[in-house]
Amino acid sequence: MTQTDRRYMALALELGRRGQGRTWPNPAVGCVIVKDERIVGRGWTQSGGRPHAEPVALAQAGAAAKGATAYVTLEPCSHHGKTPPCAEALIAAQVARVVVAVEDSDGRVSGKGFQMLQDAGIEVTQGVMAEEAVRDLQGFFLKTEQGRPFVTLKLAQTLDGRIATATGESQWITGPEARRAVHMMRARHDAVMVGGGTARADDPSLTVRDIGIDHQPVRVVVSRRLDLPLMSTLARTAKEVPVWLAHGHDADVELMRTWEGLGAGLMACELEGGQLSPASVLQALGSKGLTRVFCEGGGGLAASLLTADLVDELIVFSAGSVIGAEGFPGVGALGLERLAMAPKFTLSGQRRVGPDVLTIWRRASS
C-alpha cells in the first residue's frame, strides 16, 4: 500500500459517505478514477442505491478510464441484479488497475468481483484503508450477515445524565449547535427511531430540517399497542414522509387499520419480557432493507437496546447543567447487579459543539 493509494482511497471513502442515508438497501460506496496522477472521474452510489459508484465515475471519466486506476471502497459487484455488474463495467472501460478497500460479504459477490477483474487481466489491490471502509459500511455488512441494521443511539442530556425535569420539560437541554448537528446525523441514517413514550410526550416530527437537505429518513416508532396520538405530527404527515410502526401481535386491530389508513407501515414484532423484543424490531427493519438506524430514545427503548447488546455507536451530547435525581434519566433501568455486567464502549471521538460537548463511543466488542 502506497501513500498515493491511501490518498485516493481516502477521497473515495469521503465520496461514499455522501450516500449514507440515501442508498439503502445498497451500500454507500465511493469511487475515484485516476490516470497519470490526475483524477478523471469520481462517483458515489446514488439515491435509492443505483446507479452504483463505479458507473457514475466511469461515465465522468469517459475514454480517459482506459489504462487508469480505479479506487473503490467496496468490492465491485459481479452479479446481474437491477443493474449490470460493476466489475463488467470496469473491464469494458479497460482500466488497468483496481484498488479496493474491503471485500463484499454478500455471498453473490464475495471474492467473485475480484476474480472477474483478475481473469480479465486487471491488477487488483485489496485492503487499502480497510478499517475505515468497514466502519463506514458496517450497516450494510450487519444487514447482510446478521439481518439487522447498524444502530446509533443518541443521548442529549445534562451532566448528571437527565433528559428532562420531573415535570417533563426537555426543550432545550442542549444548544442550537447541537440540535443542528443532530439533524446532520439524521440525514446520514436510513431511519430515525423512537419509543412510543417519546412519541406521546414530545409529538416529534423526526425530520431533517434547516440544513438544506430535502431527503428524509424513514420515521420508526416502537409501540407494542399502537397507543399513539392519532392527531400527532407523525400521524398527520405519514403520507408525506414514511412512518413505520413496530408493534406487538396483540395490538388492537382497529388501531392497526386506522394507522394504515393514515399511511403508516406496520411491522408485527415478537415480545420479550412483556415488551417488544429489540432484536425482533431490528430484524424487521433489516428485512425491509435498512442499514443504518438513528435511535433518539426514550429511556426505555435505549435501555432495551443496550441490554440486548444492539447499540453499535453511542453519541452523547452533554450540556453544562444539572437537574438532579428527580429528573428523567437518559437510559431506563438495566437491572444490573454487578459493574462487570454494564455495557462497555470505547471512546472514538470528542469535540465541543457550541456550549455542549459531543462524545462518540463505539461498542467495545467491535
Disulfide bonds with the S-S distance in Angstrom:
none
